[in-house]
Amino acid sequence: MSQNPSRLQPRLDRLNAALENGALDQVRRMLNRGLAPVDVAHLLESTPPREREVLWALVDPELQGDVLQYLNDDIQTVFLSRMDTQQLVSATERLDVDDLADLLQRLPNTVTLEVLASMEAQERQRLETVLAYPEDTAGGLMNTDALTIRPDITLDVVLRYLRRHERLPDTTDTLLVVTRDDKLIGSLPINRLLVSDPSMLVREVMDTDMVSIAAMTDESDVAKLFEKFDLVSAPVVGTDGHLLGRITIDDVVDVIRENAEHQVMSMAGLDDDEDTFAPVWRTSRRRAVWLGVNLITAFMAAAVIGLFEGTIQRVTALAVLMPIVASMGGIAGSQTLTVLIRGIALGHVSGSNVRWLLSRELIVSVLNGLLWALVIAAIAVVWFDDLTLGAIIAAAIVINLLIAALCGTLLPVALKKLDIDPALSGNVILTTVTDVIGFMAFLGLATLFYL
Amino acid sequence: MSQNPSRLQPRLDRLNAALENGALDQVRRMLNRGLAPVDVAHLLESTPPREREVLWALVDPELQGDVLQYLNDDIQTVFLSRMDTQQLVSATERLDVDDLADLLQRLPNTVTLEVLASMEAQERQRLETVLAYPEDTAGGLMNTDALTIRPDITLDVVLRYLRRHERLPDTTDTLLVVTRDDKLIGSLPINRLLVSDPSMLVREVMDTDMVSIAAMTDESDVAKLFEKFDLVSAPVVGTDGHLLGRITIDDVVDVIRENAEHQVMSMAGLDDDEDTFAPVWRTSRRRAVWLGVNLITAFMAAAVIGLFEGTIQRVTALAVLMPIVASMGGIAGSQTLTVLIRGIALGHVSGSNVRWLLSRELIVSVLNGLLWALVIAAIAVVWFDDLTLGAIIAAAIVINLLIAALCGTLLPVALKKLDIDPALSGNVILTTVTDVIGFMAFLGLATLFYL
């Protein structure tokens, strides 16, 4: 009875073996009856493209929608683009409105309209409510399955109303109290319903200061609210206070996971929707762009070195040591940058304390700059038997670490103000600065002293 | 009624103004009545050390425990280390068992024992259950407030039993069905209780294949289970199947958030518990270590360059261009590394598909290597009017990108096997390899062709 993620592995291994042996009937059986849709999705995500195609063709059409919603965007898009409207309709008819909305947003407009046209009026209307909001807002994240009640009935009536249901919507921890024209005026946690006197009125028991979320709220702010108030679900309201739907914690967990992945992936110039097994051609194209961006910064650093070719020719030790100056600056700067990016994301960093952070980073860079400058200078002096060289590299290290601290602190703040994602571009810009300044300081000082 | 994280800011601004004006009584009032404990914690985390001390002293002692549990580990440790047992007991008496256990694990053993001795027997026993497990396991994450019922009573009895409570534990979505000797045999979702016939027995309605989590399960596996099954809470059982407690989604969300932060922070050699406003001295010491590690790798690269001083003296253009070779390798390698680390974390990468990934990465590196080798060679030829130089740098780029792909794929797989965190050490090792190979290939080929 005890569940463990590793229990899946033996079944996947058996499935892979069956696939390799070409026992497709067996594979089909395992896919459609042996595994939950979320596991089938995981299996597809863990499979190189060619085998993935074979597996996908073996999934029953009416299960494909269930599986699709768990796949990452990259793979979803590939599969969706190949289905015709009829297949789409049959694959998606059992999905929740929010999941269906997410899928539809990846389709061409004409296909979306066809799918909408094939739906029942009520279902279509619900879907259109969700589709009216961008995918990354509370409105795009919400579901329309909220249970609503009126304020002037007794809890006993509520209990009887609930009992009329076959089952309650997943993750229902709260009933939403609305007026006759659907204005949200309160919430009744199910756990309070269970411990209260059944003869009381909803109005007497309900929460009126519950968290409610405006439909245009950004999804990362939605996640912050859920975390702060330990929410399991929350109602979404329009600008006029009308109830539009509700967001549940499982969708918020996905948001948190995706945002976290986004930061890690974008630091390497990658897309967080990226399929681990994306084919060669797509991978090459995407990566080429990032290499190109970095090549520009590398040529800028090279141009700086180019200014000092004469000096290098006279003192080749400079060429040996110069990457150390650039590298220490880059590492120190990326530490500052990372702390600042996290601080901004957590809401710790505001106008009033940036100055404190900047002075701390500058002091830290002086302390660490002096420490490592001494170490590096000592090694350089011993290595090349040249005191001047030691003094020059020490000075260059301190200068570059100071610039790294300055840039690492102010750059993310500035990027944030300009609404540019600091995780994506911060490190590239920072490294350019520490490379250019590092080579400039080291080779420039050397030119002064040696020529 | 609509909540928004930005609503907090005006209150924080007023509080900061009061603090600057020295209106401490007003600050005290705002801290203890105007703000929720989670907001006070956020305020403390957003404040430099000196003001933080002033603010903390103004928080009422009986509120301090509530605030402490929301603070990050770094700050918690500082505050906890200064409280005496009496203060600790009064600050922590209103905490949940899991939060209390987390706090106690940061205290010296003698203090923990004193706090335990001051507790009531039942409470102490619960706490000891949680303390028996490492903090990062299901056992350390669980709470002991699960509501349990017996299988052979009717739902009507269950409903009456619930009504006897003043309130139910937070995030109770399920009642756990246990035998007389506390063996977990099923679960009864509250939402099923509400829609079922009250005359039925628990045994007839309960789930017997619910997810239950072994106490020693790693917290990141717990998170995977919650995500996979969209759980709100889950029971934790001992090896003998006895119910020990339950984990709720709010604690799992914290785990997900912390794991995500861990990856980003450790890539810069930082600790995810790091206080954004850590004082100069602590910050310098921690950062110095990472700079030292990177210095070793920088000197290794320098040593490689040192082997070719003679060549550089004859062709200084090599010094100008060599950082480009190293940098392109580093960027390409970190892309591969990031994709692999994520693939491993998501469970996509297993023995059988590493070979596919490796060949894709190698092909991609050849394609991108050829593309950018041509571009770089063209620029080099025009810049230095030297065809040989173009050929040499083109070859070096292709070689380094191949090595980057090889290392970026196999390194995280190997580190994972050795149980070393690839996020922390992966990039350092990779960059060392691409620097060393980059310089070696470029300068080595140059030595062959020019000397």
Interface residues (C-beta under 8 A of the other chain):
Chain A: M1 S2 Q3 N4 P5 Q9 N16 V38 H42 E45 S46 T47 P48 L159 L162 R163 H165 E166 R167 L168 D170 T171 T172 D173 L184 I190 N191 R192 L194 V195 T208 D209 M210 V211 S212 I213 A214 T217 D221 K224 L225 F226 E227 K228 F229 D230 V232 V237 G241 I249 D250 V252 V253 D254 I256 R257 N259 A260 E261 Q263 V264 M265 M267 A268 G269 L270 E274 T276 F277 P279 V280 T283 S284 R287 A288 W290 L291 G292 N294 L295 T297 A298 F299 A301 A302 I305 G306 E309 G310 I312 Q313 T316 A317 L318 A319 V320 L321 M322 P323 I324 A326 S327 M328 I331 A332 S334 Q335 L337 T338 V339 I341 R342 G343 L346 G347 H348 V349 S350 S352 N353 W356 L357 R360 I363 V364 L367 N368 L371 W372 V375 I376 I379 W383 D435
Chain B: M1 S2 Q3 N4 P5 Q9 N16 V38 H42 E45 S46 T47 P48 L159 L162 R163 H165 E166 R167 L168 D170 T171 T172 D173 L184 I190 N191 R192 L194 V195 T208 D209 M210 V211 S212 I213 A214 T217 D221 K224 L225 F226 E227 K228 F229 D230 V232 V237 G241 I249 D250 V252 V253 D254 I256 R257 N259 A260 E261 Q263 V264 M265 M267 A268 G269 L270 E274 T276 F277 P279 V280 T283 S284 R287 A288 W290 L291 G292 N294 L295 T297 A298 F299 A301 A302 I305 G306 E309 G310 I312 Q313 T316 A317 L318 A319 V320 L321 M322 P323 I324 A326 S327 M328 I331 A332 S334 Q335 L337 T338 V339 I341 R342 G343 L346 G347 H348 V349 S350 S352 N353 W356 L357 R360 I363 V364 L367 N368 L371 W372 V375 I376 I379 W383 D435
